[in-house]
Amino acid sequence: MKVKDLEFREFISTQSVEEKVKALAAQVNTDYEDKAPLILPILNGSFIFASDLVKELTIPCKVSFVKVSSYNGVQSTGQLKTLIGLEESLFNQHILIVEDIVDTGLTLQKIMEELRGLGTKSVEVVALLRKKPAREKNVDVKYVGFDIDDEFVLGYGLDYDGFGRNTKQIYQLAN
């Protein structure tokens, strides 16, 4: 598949993605059965994953969205620009951040610190993908769909300069 100037090949099938989303939701349902968390997807990339995940949740929960950016092209800048969209109090709430991918984990760590500073009961993360650099830095991601190396991926919400989000499977950059 070609997106803009780059070629991509299928990396994770639609069936594998669907099975993993259901498995992650089952874990969240068990762990949060008596907690009624606020599900906090990080836009833009997590919107498809978050939608599918939330549809599988059987626990009481609320959903609110925030936007943050640390990407430029195919590289993470690691700099948290800002959290946009937090309009309700998070004090005394269980927060479950939904991320499409954790690259270096630097942005995610800053988001978690910011949220913990608002008096939350807990802050956990569910990520569809976690790259090797985040694993090496022991970034605290409680629920991980797939551990991958440091390849550039797109599809299922992930993009390349805004393009390629609209697939049911995940592609990786072809070498």
DRENPA-3360 file (N, C-alpha, C; in nm, 2 decimals, always signed):
BEGIN
1 = MKVKDLEF = +0.09/-0.12/+0.00/+0.00/+0.00/+0.00/+0.09/+0.12/+0.00 ~ +0.06/+0.22/-0.08/+0.14/+0.34/-0.09/+0.06/+0.45/-0.02 ~ +0.13/+0.52/+0.07/+0.07/+0.64/+0.13/+0.17/+0.76/+0.11 ~ +0.12/+0.86/+0.04/+0.20/+0.97/+0.00/+0.32/+0.91/-0.07 ~ +0.44/+0.93/-0.02/+0.57/+0.89/-0.09/+0.63/+0.76/-0.04 ~ +0.56/+0.69/+0.05/+0.61/+0.57/+0.12/+0.53/+0.45/+0.09 ~ +0.60/+0.33/+0.08/+0.53/+0.20/+0.06/+0.52/+0.13/+0.20 ~ +0.41/+0.07/+0.22/+0.38/+0.00/+0.34/+0.33/-0.14/+0.31;
9 = REFISTQS = +0.36/-0.24/+0.40/+0.31/-0.37/+0.38/+0.24/-0.42/+0.51 ~ +0.14/-0.51/+0.49/+0.06/-0.55/+0.61/+0.15/-0.61/+0.72 ~ +0.12/-0.57/+0.84/+0.21/-0.61/+0.95/+0.12/-0.69/+1.05 ~ +0.01/-0.64/+1.09/-0.08/-0.71/+1.19/-0.22/-0.71/+1.12 ~ -0.27/-0.83/+1.11/-0.40/-0.86/+1.04/-0.52/-0.80/+1.11 ~ -0.63/-0.78/+1.04/-0.75/-0.73/+1.10/-0.80/-0.83/+1.21 ~ -0.79/-0.96/+1.18/-0.83/-1.06/+1.28/-0.75/-1.05/+1.41 ~ -0.62/-1.04/+1.40/-0.53/-1.02/+1.51/-0.56/-0.90/+1.59;
17 = VEEKVKAL = -0.59/-0.79/+1.53/-0.62/-0.66/+1.59/-0.75/-0.68/+1.67 ~ -0.86/-0.74/+1.61/-0.99/-0.76/+1.67/-0.97/-0.85/+1.79 ~ -0.90/-0.96/+1.78/-0.88/-1.05/+1.89/-0.81/-0.98/+2.01 ~ -0.71/-0.90/+1.98/-0.63/-0.83/+2.08/-0.72/-0.73/+2.15 ~ -0.80/-0.65/+2.08/-0.89/-0.55/+2.14/-0.98/-0.62/+2.24 ~ -1.04/-0.73/+2.20/-1.13/-0.81/+2.29/-1.06/-0.86/+2.41 ~ -0.94/-0.91/+2.40/-0.86/-0.95/+2.51/-0.83/-0.84/+2.61 ~ -0.79/-0.73/+2.55/-0.76/-0.61/+2.64/-0.88/-0.56/+2.71;
25 = AAQVNTDY = -0.99/-0.56/+2.64/-1.12/-0.52/+2.71/-1.16/-0.61/+2.82 ~ -1.14/-0.74/+2.80/-1.17/-0.84/+2.90/-1.08/-0.81/+3.03 ~ -0.95/-0.78/+3.01/-0.87/-0.75/+3.12/-0.91/-0.63/+3.20 ~ -0.95/-0.52/+3.12/-1.00/-0.40/+3.18/-1.13/-0.43/+3.25 ~ -1.22/-0.50/+3.20/-1.35/-0.53/+3.26/-1.32/-0.60/+3.40 ~ -1.23/-0.69/+3.40/-1.20/-0.76/+3.53/-1.13/-0.66/+3.63 ~ -1.03/-0.59/+3.59/-0.96/-0.50/+3.68/-1.04/-0.38/+3.73 ~ -1.14/-0.34/+3.65/-1.22/-0.22/+3.69/-1.36/-0.25/+3.72;
33 = EDKAPLIL = -1.39/-0.37/+3.75/-1.53/-0.41/+3.77/-1.60/-0.33/+3.87 ~ -1.53/-0.27/+3.97/-1.60/-0.20/+4.08/-1.54/-0.05/+4.09 ~ -1.49/+0.00/+3.97/-1.43/+0.13/+3.98/-1.48/+0.24/+3.89 ~ -1.56/+0.21/+3.79/-1.62/+0.31/+3.70/-1.52/+0.41/+3.65 ~ -1.42/+0.37/+3.57/-1.31/+0.46/+3.53/-1.36/+0.56/+3.43 ~ -1.28/+0.67/+3.42/-1.29/+0.76/+3.31/-1.19/+0.72/+3.20 ~ -1.25/+0.68/+3.08/-1.16/+0.64/+2.97/-1.12/+0.76/+2.90 ~ -0.99/+0.78/+2.88/-0.93/+0.90/+2.83/-0.85/+0.87/+2.70;
41 = PILNGSFI = -0.91/+0.86/+2.59/-0.83/+0.83/+2.46/-0.75/+0.96/+2.43 ~ -0.63/+0.94/+2.38/-0.55/+1.05/+2.33/-0.57/+1.05/+2.18 ~ -0.62/+1.17/+2.13/-0.65/+1.19/+1.99/-0.52/+1.24/+1.92 ~ -0.50/+1.22/+1.79/-0.60/+1.16/+1.70/-0.59/+1.01/+1.69 ~ -0.47/+0.96/+1.70/-0.44/+0.82/+1.67/-0.52/+0.71/+1.73 ~ -0.57/+0.73/+1.86/-0.63/+0.63/+1.93/-0.78/+0.62/+1.90 ~ -0.84/+0.70/+1.82/-0.98/+0.71/+1.81/-1.05/+0.58/+1.76 ~ -0.99/+0.51/+1.67/-1.05/+0.38/+1.62/-1.03/+0.27/+1.73;
49 = FASDLVKE = -0.91/+0.26/+1.78/-0.88/+0.16/+1.89/-0.97/+0.19/+2.01 ~ -0.98/+0.32/+2.05/-1.07/+0.35/+2.17/-1.21/+0.31/+2.14 ~ -1.26/+0.34/+2.02/-1.40/+0.31/+1.99/-1.43/+0.16/+2.00 ~ -1.34/+0.08/+1.94/-1.36/-0.06/+1.94/-1.34/-0.12/+2.09 ~ -1.25/-0.06/+2.16/-1.22/-0.11/+2.30/-1.35/-0.08/+2.39 ~ -1.39/+0.05/+2.38/-1.51/+0.09/+2.46/-1.63/+0.00/+2.43 ~ -1.65/-0.03/+2.31/-1.77/-0.12/+2.27/-1.76/-0.25/+2.34 ~ -1.64/-0.30/+2.37/-1.63/-0.43/+2.44/-1.63/-0.42/+2.59;
57 = LTIPCKVS = -1.63/-0.30/+2.65/-1.63/-0.28/+2.79/-1.78/-0.31/+2.84 ~ -1.78/-0.38/+2.95/-1.91/-0.41/+3.02/-1.92/-0.33/+3.15 ~ -1.82/-0.26/+3.19/-1.82/-0.19/+3.32/-1.88/-0.05/+3.30 ~ -1.93/+0.01/+3.41/-1.97/+0.15/+3.40/-1.85/+0.23/+3.38 ~ -1.85/+0.32/+3.28/-1.74/+0.41/+3.26/-1.79/+0.54/+3.18 ~ -1.71/+0.64/+3.19/-1.73/+0.76/+3.12/-1.61/+0.77/+3.02 ~ -1.64/+0.85/+2.91/-1.53/+0.87/+2.81/-1.52/+1.02/+2.78 ~ -1.39/+1.06/+2.79/-1.36/+1.20/+2.75/-1.24/+1.19/+2.67;
65 = FVKVSSYN = -1.22/+1.29/+2.58/-1.11/+1.29/+2.49/-1.01/+1.40/+2.51 ~ -0.88/+1.37/+2.50/-0.78/+1.48/+2.50/-0.70/+1.47/+2.37 ~ -0.63/+1.58/+2.34/-0.55/+1.58/+2.23/-0.41/+1.63/+2.27 ~ -0.31/+1.57/+2.22/-0.17/+1.60/+2.25/-0.09/+1.57/+2.12 ~ +0.02/+1.63/+2.10/+0.10/+1.60/+1.99/+0.25/+1.60/+2.02 ~ +0.32/+1.50/+1.97/+0.46/+1.50/+1.98/+0.53/+1.45/+1.85 ~ +0.45/+1.45/+1.74/+0.50/+1.39/+1.61/+0.53/+1.50/+1.51 ~ +0.62/+1.47/+1.43/+0.65/+1.55/+1.31/+0.69/+1.45/+1.20;
73 = GVQSTGQL = +0.61/+1.43/+1.10/+0.64/+1.33/+1.00/+0.64/+1.19/+1.06 ~ +0.75/+1.12/+1.05/+0.76/+0.98/+1.10/+0.84/+0.97/+1.22 ~ +0.88/+1.08/+1.28/+0.96/+1.08/+1.40/+0.89/+1.15/+1.52 ~ +0.90/+1.09/+1.64/+0.84/+1.15/+1.76/+0.94/+1.26/+1.81 ~ +0.89/+1.37/+1.84/+0.97/+1.48/+1.90/+1.00/+1.46/+2.05 ~ +0.91/+1.38/+2.11/+0.93/+1.36/+2.26/+0.89/+1.48/+2.34 ~ +0.84/+1.58/+2.28/+0.80/+1.70/+2.35/+0.65/+1.71/+2.36 ~ +0.60/+1.72/+2.48/+0.45/+1.73/+2.50/+0.42/+1.88/+2.47;
81 = KTLIGLEE = +0.33/+1.89/+2.37/+0.29/+2.03/+2.34/+0.18/+2.08/+2.44 ~ +0.07/+2.01/+2.45/-0.03/+2.05/+2.55/-0.14/+1.94/+2.55 ~ -0.21/+1.94/+2.66/-0.33/+1.85/+2.67/-0.45/+1.94/+2.64 ~ -0.52/+1.92/+2.54/-0.64/+2.00/+2.50/-0.76/+1.91/+2.52 ~ -0.87/+1.97/+2.58/-0.99/+1.90/+2.59/-1.03/+1.85/+2.73 ~ -0.94/+1.87/+2.83/-0.97/+1.83/+2.97/-1.06/+1.94/+3.03 ~ -1.19/+1.91/+3.04/-1.28/+2.02/+3.09/-1.35/+1.97/+3.22 ~ -1.33/+1.85/+3.26/-1.40/+1.81/+3.38/-1.29/+1.78/+3.49;
89 = SLFNQHIL = -1.34/+1.78/+3.61/-1.24/+1.75/+3.72/-1.21/+1.60/+3.72 ~ -1.08/+1.57/+3.73/-1.03/+1.43/+3.74/-1.00/+1.39/+3.88 ~ -1.03/+1.48/+3.98/-1.00/+1.45/+4.12/-1.08/+1.33/+4.16 ~ -1.00/+1.24/+4.23/-1.06/+1.12/+4.29/-1.12/+1.02/+4.19 ~ -1.07/+1.03/+4.06/-1.12/+0.94/+3.96/-1.02/+0.84/+3.92 ~ -1.06/+0.72/+3.87/-0.97/+0.63/+3.81/-0.96/+0.66/+3.66 ~ -0.84/+0.68/+3.61/-0.82/+0.73/+3.47/-0.76/+0.61/+3.40 ~ -0.81/+0.58/+3.28/-0.75/+0.48/+3.19/-0.72/+0.55/+3.06;
97 = IVEDIVDT = -0.60/+0.58/+3.04/-0.55/+0.65/+2.91/-0.55/+0.54/+2.80 ~ -0.61/+0.58/+2.69/-0.60/+0.49/+2.57/-0.51/+0.55/+2.47 ~ -0.41/+0.47/+2.43/-0.31/+0.52/+2.33/-0.30/+0.42/+2.22 ~ -0.28/+0.47/+2.10/-0.27/+0.38/+1.99/-0.13/+0.32/+1.99 ~ -0.03/+0.40/+2.02/+0.11/+0.35/+2.02/+0.20/+0.43/+2.12 ~ +0.28/+0.35/+2.19/+0.38/+0.42/+2.28/+0.52/+0.40/+2.21 ~ +0.57/+0.51/+2.16/+0.70/+0.50/+2.10/+0.82/+0.50/+2.20 ~ +0.85/+0.62/+2.24/+0.96/+0.64/+2.34/+0.90/+0.64/+2.48;
105 = GLTLQKIM = +0.78/+0.68/+2.49/+0.71/+0.69/+2.62/+0.73/+0.82/+2.69 ~ +0.81/+0.91/+2.63/+0.83/+1.04/+2.69/+0.71/+1.12/+2.70 ~ +0.63/+1.13/+2.60/+0.51/+1.21/+2.60/+0.41/+1.15/+2.70 ~ +0.40/+1.01/+2.69/+0.30/+0.94/+2.78/+0.34/+0.97/+2.93 ~ +0.47/+0.96/+2.96/+0.51/+0.98/+3.10/+0.47/+1.12/+3.15 ~ +0.49/+1.22/+3.06/+0.45/+1.36/+3.10/+0.30/+1.37/+3.12 ~ +0.22/+1.30/+3.03/+0.07/+1.31/+3.05/+0.03/+1.24/+3.18 ~ +0.09/+1.13/+3.21/+0.06/+1.06/+3.33/+0.09/+1.14/+3.46;
113 = EELRGLGT = +0.21/+1.21/+3.45/+0.25/+1.29/+3.56/+0.15/+1.41/+3.58 ~ +0.11/+1.47/+3.47/+0.02/+1.58/+3.47/-0.12/+1.53/+3.53 ~ -0.16/+1.42/+3.49/-0.29/+1.37/+3.54/-0.28/+1.33/+3.69 ~ -0.17/+1.27/+3.73/-0.16/+1.23/+3.87/-0.15/+1.36/+3.96 ~ -0.10/+1.46/+3.90/-0.10/+1.59/+3.98/-0.23/+1.65/+4.00 ~ -0.33/+1.60/+3.93/-0.47/+1.66/+3.95/-0.55/+1.58/+4.05 ~ -0.49/+1.49/+4.13/-0.55/+1.43/+4.24/-0.64/+1.30/+4.20 ~ -0.59/+1.24/+4.09/-0.66/+1.12/+4.05/-0.64/+1.00/+4.15;
121 = KSVEVVAL = -0.73/+0.91/+4.15/-0.72/+0.79/+4.23/-0.61/+0.70/+4.17 ~ -0.62/+0.68/+4.04/-0.52/+0.60/+3.97/-0.51/+0.65/+3.82 ~ -0.40/+0.62/+3.76/-0.38/+0.65/+3.62/-0.31/+0.53/+3.56 ~ -0.38/+0.46/+3.47/-0.32/+0.35/+3.40/-0.33/+0.37/+3.25 ~ -0.26/+0.29/+3.17/-0.26/+0.30/+3.03/-0.29/+0.17/+2.96 ~ -0.37/+0.18/+2.86/-0.39/+0.07/+2.76/-0.35/+0.12/+2.63 ~ -0.25/+0.04/+2.57/-0.20/+0.08/+2.44/-0.20/-0.04/+2.34 ~ -0.24/-0.01/+2.22/-0.25/-0.12/+2.12/-0.11/-0.17/+2.09;
129 = LRKKPARE = -0.02/-0.07/+2.07/+0.12/-0.10/+2.03/+0.22/-0.04/+2.13 ~ +0.33/-0.11/+2.16/+0.44/-0.05/+2.24/+0.57/-0.08/+2.17 ~ +0.64/+0.02/+2.13/+0.77/+0.00/+2.06/+0.88/-0.03/+2.16 ~ +0.99/-0.09/+2.11/+1.10/-0.13/+2.19/+1.16/-0.02/+2.27 ~ +1.18/+0.10/+2.22/+1.24/+0.21/+2.31/+1.16/+0.23/+2.44 ~ +1.03/+0.22/+2.43/+0.95/+0.24/+2.55/+0.97/+0.12/+2.65 ~ +0.98/+0.00/+2.59/+1.01/-0.12/+2.68/+1.14/-0.10/+2.75 ~ +1.24/-0.05/+2.67/+1.37/-0.04/+2.73/+1.38/+0.06/+2.84;
137 = KNVDVKYV = +1.29/+0.16/+2.83/+1.28/+0.27/+2.94/+1.18/+0.23/+3.05 ~ +1.12/+0.11/+3.04/+1.03/+0.06/+3.14/+0.91/+0.16/+3.16 ~ +0.86/+0.21/+3.05/+0.74/+0.30/+3.06/+0.63/+0.22/+3.11 ~ +0.55/+0.27/+3.21/+0.45/+0.20/+3.28/+0.32/+0.19/+3.19 ~ +0.31/+0.09/+3.11/+0.19/+0.06/+3.03/+0.13/-0.07/+3.09 ~ +0.02/-0.06/+3.15/-0.04/-0.18/+3.22/-0.10/-0.28/+3.12 ~ -0.16/-0.23/+3.02/-0.23/-0.32/+2.92/-0.16/-0.29/+2.78 ~ -0.10/-0.39/+2.72/-0.03/-0.38/+2.59/-0.09/-0.48/+2.50;
145 = GFDIDDEF = -0.13/-0.43/+2.38/-0.18/-0.52/+2.28/-0.06/-0.60/+2.21 ~ +0.03/-0.53/+2.15/+0.14/-0.59/+2.07/+0.27/-0.51/+2.11 ~ +0.37/-0.58/+2.14/+0.51/-0.53/+2.15/+0.57/-0.54/+2.01 ~ +0.62/-0.43/+1.96/+0.69/-0.43/+1.83/+0.82/-0.37/+1.84 ~ +0.90/-0.38/+1.73/+1.03/-0.32/+1.73/+1.02/-0.17/+1.70 ~ +1.11/-0.11/+1.65/+1.11/+0.04/+1.63/+1.07/+0.07/+1.49 ~ +0.99/-0.01/+1.42/+0.95/+0.02/+1.28/+0.83/+0.13/+1.28 ~ +0.82/+0.20/+1.17/+0.71/+0.29/+1.16/+0.59/+0.22/+1.11;
153 = VLGYGLDY = +0.48/+0.24/+1.17/+0.35/+0.17/+1.14/+0.24/+0.27/+1.11 ~ +0.14/+0.22/+1.04/+0.02/+0.31/+1.02/-0.10/+0.22/+1.00 ~ -0.22/+0.28/+1.00/-0.34/+0.21/+0.99/-0.41/+0.19/+1.12 ~ -0.54/+0.16/+1.12/-0.62/+0.14/+1.24/-0.60/+0.26/+1.33 ~ -0.60/+0.38/+1.27/-0.59/+0.51/+1.35/-0.46/+0.57/+1.34 ~ -0.35/+0.49/+1.32/-0.22/+0.55/+1.31/-0.20/+0.61/+1.17 ~ -0.12/+0.71/+1.16/-0.11/+0.78/+1.04/+0.03/+0.82/+1.00 ~ +0.05/+0.86/+0.87/+0.17/+0.92/+0.82/+0.12/+1.06/+0.76;
161 = DGFGRNTK = +0.16/+1.16/+0.83/+0.12/+1.30/+0.80/-0.03/+1.31/+0.77 ~ -0.11/+1.24/+0.86/-0.26/+1.25/+0.85/-0.32/+1.15/+0.76 ~ -0.24/+1.08/+0.68/-0.30/+0.98/+0.59/-0.28/+0.84/+0.64 ~ -0.37/+0.75/+0.60/-0.35/+0.60/+0.63/-0.42/+0.55/+0.75 ~ -0.49/+0.64/+0.82/-0.56/+0.59/+0.94/-0.68/+0.49/+0.92 ~ -0.73/+0.50/+0.80/-0.86/+0.43/+0.77/-0.85/+0.29/+0.72 ~ -0.77/+0.21/+0.79/-0.76/+0.06/+0.76/-0.80/-0.02/+0.88 ~ -0.84/-0.14/+0.86/-0.87/-0.23/+0.97/-0.75/-0.31/+1.02;
169 = QIYQLAN = -0.64/-0.31/+0.94/-0.52/-0.37/+0.98/-0.41/-0.27/+1.00 ~ -0.30/-0.32/+1.05/-0.18/-0.23/+1.07/-0.07/-0.26/+0.97 ~ -0.02/-0.16/+0.91/+0.09/-0.18/+0.81/+0.22/-0.12/+0.87 ~ +0.33/-0.17/+0.81/+0.46/-0.12/+0.85/+0.53/-0.07/+0.73 ~ +0.62/+0.02/+0.75/+0.70/+0.08/+0.64/+0.78/-0.04/+0.57 ~ +0.77/-0.04/+0.44/+0.84/-0.15/+0.36/+0.99/-0.10/+0.35 ~ +1.08/-0.20/+0.36/+1.22/-0.16/+0.35/+1.27/-0.16/+0.21;
% end
